[in-house]
Structures are given as C-alpha cells and as structure tokens.
C-alpha cells in the first residue's frame, strides 16, 4: 500500500490525465475511476491498470464491430 503522500501524488497524476481526456470530449466511467483508485492505493501496478484498460478498449471495439 502507498503512503498518504504517495496517494495524493497519484491522485494528482490521474486528475491531470482525466482533465486532458476531458478536453478531447471524453469522460472516465465508474469502472475506470475505480481502477485508478486501485493504482492510487497501491493495490494495482500501473502495468495492471494499462492491461485492464487495453482489455476494456478491445472489448468495446469488438462490441462496436471494430477490429482488434
């Protein structure tokens, strides 16, 4: 688990990333935000977060008829 100081730093990283995404007209969903919290607390590594995000994107693309 991360210290409170480390968690605040990670919150800042994700706030900045989410704001950047919002400028492109996108919004993080509840699942994505929950996964970010797992990284913030140290439950997940960044690599686990990226792997889950890619998995979700591929699944969404398949559902929309896109290629993987």
Phi, psi and omega in degrees: 000148181274154174290165178300323179296315178296320179297319179296321178298315179294323175303317179298318178300314182289326175301315180295315180297317180294324177294321178297316178297320181297328178296334177271006177085014180253161181220139177289137177273175183299321180295316178298318178295321178296321178293325175298319179299325178296323176289316182302317182280343181097003178295322178244154170273167176298323179298320177295320179298314180296316180300317179293320179296318178294319177301314180297318180296319178296318179297316178298318179297318178297317180296330180269004177085013179276175177269157180271000000 
